[in-house]
């Protein structure tokens, strides 16, 4: 029996391990007269809604709006949002998509076929001192190890916001071995982390990497 296996790539953010979650179907339909109670509940829980009146290259993308965490972004409808932790001081979740055009692969442990899954992790946490993204990342490491970690960080600007980027090769079962990670600190009391990883063989990681970075380009932050 074919199974869908989520990536179990582990990324260390400020010394904390974040695991990927399962799938949840998002609802983006809208009634002709107003928004249904189910739709309102969906928006409250997931932050997702249609960009019905939007125009431009992302007019048909889904809006992920979390004003309570001072940010929003847009993503293609093929990416489904999976909520994890949703608290005032911490938000975590994933955007996930399968690739129906990608050939199936065999699980290295079970020997069963699995479907390729691409995952974008999101993490929003409090940053009361408005540390820069680099400072926030380095504070989680002991002083003796900070120099080596800092050497792996590339300073970037994404959607007009300063941050750091890191690309790693972490070879694990059913992952492509690649993780592309961004941390952004827009001086609004929050810090935002986004990282992308794909399942299956090496080389798969590159397929939706440009789309991941395009999604990040739609980020908007509030004060």
Secondary structure, 3 states (H helix, E strand, C coil): CCEECCCCCCEEECCEEECCCCCCCCCCCCCCCCCCHHHHHHHHHHCEEECCCCCCCCCCCEEEEEHHHCEEEEECCCCEEEEEEECCCEEEEEEEEECCCCCCEECCCCCCEEECEEEEEEEEEECCCCCCHHHHHHCCCCHHHHHHHHCCCEEEEECCEEEEEEEEECCCCCCCCEEEEEEECCCCCEEEEEEEEECCCCCHHHCCHHHHHHHHHCCEECC
